[in-house]
Amino acid sequence: MLPSNASPPNSPTEPAALPGEQVEIRCSFDGSWTSGFEIAEVLATDGSGHKLQIKRVSDGEILPSLFPPDVVRGRRFPSG
């Protein structure tokens, strides 16, 4: 349960994703999802929502572009 003064996830003031969370990024070429990334930082923008700074897990490199939340999703783990 959220504290009474906390914003619910996905609200304009609080992003659903948090730094350190493993995520997948949607490929702009074919629309597939690629794993191996995590959120490095969540940056508020001037009225246009949040942008995500993404880090590649394999080498710890921060990607040069900021990503809108709609091309980032939580990592999907295989069931079983």
Secondary structure, 3 states (H helix, E strand, C coil): CCCCCCCCCCECCECCCCCCCEEEEECCCCCCEEEEEEEEEEEECCCCCEEEEEEECCCCCEEEEEECHHHEEECCCCCC
